[in-house]
Amino acid sequence: MPFLATFIQLLFTALNIAILIRILLTWVPIDPYHPLVRILNQITEPILGPARRIIPPMGGIDFSPIIVLVLLSLVERALLSVLG
């Protein structure tokens, strides 16, 4: 597998894991100023922030991470298919 395809797969896997961890952390009382939480927010907020502005919470539930995960998967597949 070419280097670029492997890099794209690793990048998207890391983003997916970061978003999933952030989702799980919403269920746990944790200090939002903890260094790991701040790093996680810095990684995921550029993706989740715009999605939240487009997709408002419905019934108090934020569906934007789910939509972002689906879109990331589609973008990854499109990029990998272009690479061949």
C-alpha positions as CSV (number, residue, x, y, z in Angstrom):
1,M,0.0,0.0,0.0
2,P,1.4,3.4,-0.9
3,F,2.6,5.7,1.8
4,L,-0.1,8.3,1.2
5,A,-2.9,5.8,1.5
6,T,-1.5,4.5,4.7
7,F,-1.1,8.0,6.1
8,I,-4.7,8.9,5.2
9,Q,-6.0,5.7,6.9
10,L,-4.0,6.4,10.0
11,L,-5.1,10.1,10.1
12,F,-8.8,9.2,9.7
13,T,-8.5,6.4,12.3
14,A,-6.9,8.8,14.8
15,L,-9.7,11.4,14.2
16,N,-12.4,8.7,14.6
17,I,-10.8,7.5,17.9
18,A,-10.5,11.1,19.2
19,I,-14.1,11.8,18.5
20,L,-15.3,8.5,20.1
21,I,-13.2,9.3,23.2
22,R,-14.7,12.7,23.4
23,I,-18.2,11.3,23.1
24,L,-17.4,8.8,25.9
25,L,-15.9,11.6,28.1
26,T,-19.3,13.4,28.0
27,W,-20.7,10.6,30.2
28,V,-17.9,10.9,32.8
29,P,-17.5,13.8,35.2
30,I,-14.0,15.0,34.3
31,D,-12.2,18.3,34.7
32,P,-12.5,20.1,31.3
33,Y,-9.1,21.8,32.0
34,H,-7.2,18.5,32.3
35,P,-4.4,18.6,29.8
36,L,-5.5,15.4,27.9
37,V,-9.1,16.8,27.7
38,R,-7.8,20.1,26.3
39,I,-5.6,18.3,23.7
40,L,-8.6,16.2,22.7
41,N,-10.8,19.3,22.4
42,Q,-8.1,21.0,20.3
43,I,-8.0,18.0,17.9
44,T,-11.8,17.5,17.5
45,E,-13.3,21.0,17.9
46,P,-12.2,22.2,14.4
47,I,-14.3,19.4,13.0
48,L,-17.2,19.2,15.5
49,G,-17.7,23.0,16.0
50,P,-18.9,23.7,12.4
51,A,-21.0,20.6,12.5
52,R,-22.7,21.8,15.7
53,R,-23.6,25.1,14.1
54,I,-25.2,23.3,11.2
55,I,-26.9,20.4,13.2
56,P,-28.4,21.8,16.4
57,P,-29.1,19.4,19.3
58,M,-32.4,17.6,19.0
59,G,-34.1,16.8,22.3
60,G,-31.0,17.7,24.2
61,I,-28.9,15.2,22.3
62,D,-26.0,16.3,20.1
63,F,-26.0,14.2,17.0
64,S,-23.2,16.1,15.3
65,P,-20.4,13.7,16.3
66,I,-22.3,10.8,14.7
67,I,-22.8,12.8,11.5
68,V,-19.1,13.8,11.5
69,L,-18.0,10.2,11.9
70,V,-20.2,9.2,8.9
71,L,-18.8,12.1,6.8
72,L,-15.2,11.3,7.8
73,S,-15.8,7.7,6.6
74,L,-17.1,8.9,3.3
75,V,-14.3,11.4,2.8
76,E,-11.7,8.7,3.6
77,R,-13.3,6.2,1.2
78,A,-13.4,8.9,-1.5
79,L,-9.7,9.8,-1.0
80,L,-8.6,6.2,-1.0
81,S,-10.5,5.5,-4.1
82,V,-8.9,8.4,-5.9
83,L,-5.5,7.1,-4.9
84,G,-6.4,3.8,-6.5
